[in-house]
């Protein structure tokens, strides 16, 4: 019996809304998970993150295993206690870094061996060690299998080899994970942009049996249109009664189009990364607060959002903070962006529940086409 229950409350076309029940609380879907790479959602306190409506956050196994280290985190009470987040946490497996750090890593059947980008020290990450770190040391509620992700464009033979290695690593991950009462394990679909490889991957994952299923290997350079073409078939290849998680995605338009195709969960560093670089996300697209046209704009970013950063500060003030390179500007814009992404997923949940998702989707694209200059 799974430690996690997934209940679909309503569907509208392929879009679905529901709740993922965990021992640490419910996750409303569609859900956007703020990324807490190094035990922090960058620039924000956990209270600020919680105030945006986030039900779950993501932690990064690779970065946490290097600093402060999994054994130290365990001695300090696990990741939840360490960072004061009481809700659910999903940890990635470190597999994405296998790809992104390919210059300092080596993949074999047994493991990935890599050198730390911090001090050059040598580390070995096996599927079993990844599960041990995530489940036993960090105490994650949702644990990801170790996988191999290939960048785009990928040769079919390379994509097939990585997908099949991911399957073997997934089975080893599942064996190491065993049966747990309070934690869940997700498998990861691979196959790049090749439909038959995605189908083979999905079939292998279902045969192995996981609590949930992620769609990996996207948001790696293929672009929005190519991603959508994969999502036209990839989510439907995975079990309808389990959560579907699109890893590393993305821009608001990516979320809307993925939900339209049956995806339930997302994570991305974009909201806080944009905030650190002076960019705010709005219903009409991104706004660059460095732009001189905001120097005397006394209006807030979005007075309709229940977020102080969105509602209580003038764009002129935010512009000043960004231009002056004040830390507060990064904090406020990151806070607003996380709040906006949570508002977007909340709006999608409501639209699906009320049977008007397609109308919401069309209106979203219309507002986007209007441009952020009209925000």
N, C-alpha and C positions, 0 to 999 in steps of 0.2 A: 504494500500500500504506500502511495506517495505521501511525503511529508507536506505536500502542497496541493491544494485543490483549486482547479480553474473552472469558474462558472461563467458561461456566456449568457448575458441577460437579454441581449437584443442583437439582431443583425439587420443590415440594410445593404442589399447587394452582397459583395464580398466583405464589406466592412463589418466589424463586430465590436461590441462593448461588453465588458463584464468585470469580473474581479478575480484576482489571484490571491488566494488566502494562504498566508504563511504564519508561522508561530510568532513572528514579531509584528504582525499587522497585515492589513489588506492592501493590495496594490490595485488601484482602479485602472482598467485598460480601455483604450490605448493609454500607455504610460510612457512618459519621457523620464529617463534616469539621468540626473546631473552626474557628471564624472568627477569623482574624488580621487584622482590619480594617486597622490601620495598622502592619503588619509586626510585630505581636505579638498572641498570644492573651491577652487582657487579664488581668493579674495573675500570669501564669505564665511561667516560663522554657521554652525549647524542650525542655529535658531533662525537665521535669515533664510537658509535653504528650506527649512521646514515651513516657514511663513509663506513661501511661494505656492505651497500645495503639493510639493514633491512627496510621494509615498515611499520611494526607494532611491538609493544612490548606488553608484558603481565604484569599486576600488580596483586598483591595477596590481596584479600579482608580481609582474616583473619589477616594477619600481619599488614595491614594498619589500620584496625579498632582498633587494640590494640595500635599502635604507628605509626604516631602521633595522630590518631583518625579521623574518617570521618567528624565530624562537624568542626574540626579545618582545615582539608583539604579544605572543602567547603569555609570556611571564607578566606582562602588563594588563592581562585580562581580555585580550582579543581586540579586534579592530573596532567593534561597536563601543566598547568602554574607552578605548584609547582616544577616539575622536568625538565621543559623546553623542553618537547617533544611535537612537534606540530603535529605529525602524529597520526594515529589511535592507540588506546589502547584497548586491551581486558582485562577484569578482570575476574578471576575465582571467584566462589561463596563462597568459604570457605568449600565446601563439602569434598574436599580431606582431609582437616585437621580433619574432623569428624572421618575419619578412622585412620589417622596417629597419632592422639592424643587421641585414644580411652581410654587410661588409665585415662584421666582427662576430659572426656566428657560423656554426656548422651543424647541419642536420644529418643525422643518421637514423637507422631504423630504431635504435634504442632511445635516442634523446636528442635534444638540441644543446650544443655546447657554445657558450658565448663569453665574451669579455665585457665586464661592466663598463658602461660609458662614463662612469664616475671616476673609477680608479684603475681600470684595466684588469681587475681581478678575474680569475676564471671561474665560471659556474656551469653546472650541468643540470638541465631541467628535463626530467623524464615525465611521462604521464602520471606516474605514481607520486613523484615528488610534487608536481603541480597540485594534485588532489590533496596531498598531505598539507601543503602550505595553505591552500584556500579553506579547506574544511576543518582541519585540526588546529592550525596555528592562528589563522585570521578569524575563523569562526563564521565564514560567510553563510548566508541563508540560501543563496543560489550560487552554485559552483559550476564552472564551465569546464568541459573536457579540454585537454591540450590538443591543438590542431595545427596544421601547417597551412598558412594562407599564402597565395601567390599574388604578385602584383599584376596590374593590367598594363598593356596587353600580355596575355599568356598564351604560349603554344599549347595546343590541345594535349599533347603528350605530357607536358609539365603539369598542367591542371589536373589531369587524370592521376598522375603519380602522387601529387600532393593530396588529392581527395582520398585516394585509397590508403595512404599513410595516415591521414586524419581518421579514417574509419578504424584502422588497427589501433591507433592511439586512443580513440574513443572507447573501444572495448576494454583496453587496459585501464583507462580512467574509470570506467564503470565497475570493473572488478575491484579496483583500489577503493572506490567510494563505498561499495557494499550497500547495506540497508541502513538507513538513518531515519530517525523519528522526526527530526526538526530541520533537516536540510534537504535540498533538491539538487539534482544534477541535470544539466542541459547538454545535449549533443549539438554539434555544429555541422550544418550542410556546407559543402564546398563544391567546386566544379566550375569556377569562374563564370564566363558567359555562355557556357555550352549546356544546352538544355538536357541532352542525354546524360551528361555527367552529373548534373543536378538531380536528375531522376534516380540515377544509380546511387548517389550519395544518400538521398532521402530513403530509398528502399533499405539500404544498409543500416541507417540510423534507426528506422522503425523496427527492423529485425532485432537490433541490439536492445532497444527499448529505453527511452529516457523520460524524465519528468516534463521536459519542455524541449523545444527545438529552436536553434538559432540559424539565421541565414548569414553565413560568413562570406568573406571574399568579395564584398562590394564596398563602395566608397573608397576604392583604392586607385582611382584615376580614370575610371571608365566614363564618368559624367552622368548627368541626370537621365538623359534619354536612354542610354544603354542600361542603366540600373533599372529603369522602369520596364524595359523589355524583359529583363530577367525576372522581375517581380510579377510580370504577367502570368508566369507559370510556377515559380519557385515556392511561394507560400502554399499554394494548393497541393503541392506534392507532399506536404507535411501534414500530420494528423490534425484534423479539425478540432478535436477535443483537448488539445494541448496548446499552451501559449507559444506564439511565434515571435521571435526576437530578431530584429534586423540590427546587426552590430555596426556601431560607428556612424550612424546616420541620424541626423544630418541637418540640412537647411529646412525651414518650415515647409517649403513646397515638397521636399522629399518625404516628410512625415505625412502630409496630406495624401500624396499619391500612393504611398506604401499602405496606409490605412485603407484606402480604397481597394487595395488588392489583398487585404486580409492579414496585415501585420498588426501585432498587439503591443510590442515593446520596442523602445529605442534608447540609444545613448549616444552622446556626442560631446566633444569638448568645445564645439562652436560657440555656445552662449557666453562662456567665460573668456574664451580666447578673443572673441570679437569685442567683449567689454574691455579687455586690457588694451585694445588697439583703437578705442574711441568709436566703436560701431554699436549701434542699438538696433535691435530687430523690432519691426512694427508690422501691423496688418497690411501695410502697403509696401513692405520690403525693408531692406536695411537702410539705416540713416547714419551718415558719417558726421559725428559731432565736431570733427575738426574743421568742417566747412564754415567759412566766414559768414554765411547767410544766417547762422544761428547766434551770432554774437549779441544780438539784441532781441532774440525771440523769447518772449516771456511765458510761452505756453509749456506745459509739461509734456513728457514723452507720451503718456497715455493716462489721462485722468480716470479712465474706466477700469484700470487694473488696480486691484487691492494690494498695492505694493508702494511703500513710501518712495522708493527710488523712481518709480514710474509716475507717481501722482503729485509729489510734493516739491519737486525741484524743477526749475525752469531750464529749458534747453540752453538759454544763455549762460546759466551757471555751470551746467555740464560742459558746455563748450569751453568756458574759461578753465575749468579743472583739467580738461584734456589738453588744452594748449599749454597750460602751466605745468603739465606732467605731474599733477598732484595725485597721490595714491587714492584719495577719496573718489576721484573720477572713475578709476578702474573698479572700485568697489560698487559704486552706484550703478554703473552700466552693466556690470556682471549680474548684479541683483535684479535689475530690470529685465535683462535677457532671460534669466532662468524663470522669472515670473511670467514673461510672455510665452515661453515654451510650455509652461504648465497651463496657462490660459488657453493656448491653442489645443492641447490635448483634451482639456475639459470641454471646450466647445465642440470638439469632434465627438466626445462621448455623448453629449447632450443631443447632438444632431442625429447620431445613429439611433439612440434610444427613442427619439421622436419620429423616426422614419423620414428624415429630411437631409440625409447626408449628401446626396447628389446636389441639392440646392446649395448647401453649405460649400461644397467643393467648387461649384461654379462661381459663387460669390467671392470666395477666397481668390480665385484666379483673376476675377474682374478687378478686385481691389489691388492685387499685385501688379496687374497691367497698368493701373493708374499711376504707379510709381510712388516712391517714398517722398518725392518732392512735394506731393500733395497731402502728405500725412499730417 
